Amino acid sequence: MLVAFSVAPSGSSDPADSTGSVSDAVAAAVAVVRDSGLPNRTDSMFTTIEGSWEECMDVVRRACDAVGQYGPRVSLVLKADIRPGFTGELEAKVTRLGEAVTRHTGQGS
């Protein structure tokens, strides 16, 4: 399965810096993801991981715990693609999309 998630601290004790950034808290979550050994990708909005249901949910829980150290409340947004029997989809889906774009537009990604 693929799980795309975004986690950030929230609550009354503001964990953000003077610019509103919560990058330190998010970095703690991303460190959990990278240390997990699961295939992963982080962009400006989400981190996506690939693994079994149990593996992915464990990483999401631990990432939330890490962010929880930065404030009294944690906000989590999660989207999952549950497709039993498929692996390597973190890269394969992007490859298939690039091929489809090329077919439709004659241009690569």
N, C-alpha and C positions, 0 to 999 in steps of 0.2 A: 504494500500500500504506500501511497504518497500522502504525506500530511504537510500542508502549508499552514504555518501559524505565526502569529504576532503576539508578543507578550510585553507588557509594560507596567510599571508601577503606577498607582493612582491613589488618591486619598488625601486626607487633610494635611499630613506632613509632606509638603511638596518635595519630591525627590529630583525635580528638574533643576538644571542650572539656570543662570540668568537669561539664557537664550531660549529656555523651554525644552532643551535637549535632555533626554533621559538615556543618553548613550552609554553611560557607565553601567546602568542596570541591564540594558539590552546586551551589552558586551558580556556580562556575566551569564546570560542565557545562551548566547552564541557559544561561549566557552564550553558549556555543558553539552551542546549539540556536537561540537567538534571533537570533544573528548569521548563521545559515545561510540565513535567508529562507524556510525551509520553513514551511508552516502548522504550528502547534504549540499545545499546551496543557499546562500543568503543574498538578498537584494535589498533595495531601499525600503521595502514594505513588509516582506515576509521572509521567513526561513522555511525551506522545504526539506524534509527528511524522507528517507525510504527505508522500509523494513516491515517486520510483522506488526500486527496490531499491538501486541504486548510491548515490543521494542519501542515503537513510536510513541505510544501513550506514556511509557515510562520516561522517555526523554522529555516529552512535553511537561509531565508532572515535575521533573527535576528542574527544568528551565523555569517553570513558574515558582518553584521554591527558591531558586537563586534570585529571581527578580523580587520576590517577597521580602528579601533582606533590605530592600531600598524604600519600602513604604508599607503602610498598613493594609494596602489593598492591591490586588493584581487584576489587570484586564487582559483577557485572552480572547483572540479571534482565531478560529481553527476551521480549516476546510480539508476534507479527506477524499482521496480517490481510492476506493477499495476495489481491487481487481485481483482476486485470488489467482495464483499460478503465474503471475507476471513479475519479473524482476528486471532491474536495469532501466526502469521507466523514467527515472529522473533525467537521464540523457536521451533515451529513445524517443520520448514524446516530443522533445525539442527538435530532434533530427527529423522526425516525420513531419512536423509543422514546417520546417525549413524546406523540405522536399515539396510539400503541398504549395507553399508560397511560390517556389520556383515554377511549378507547373502552371499556376494561375497567372503569374505576372511575368515569367521569364527572367526574374531577378532572384538572386540568392538572399539569404537573411543578412 
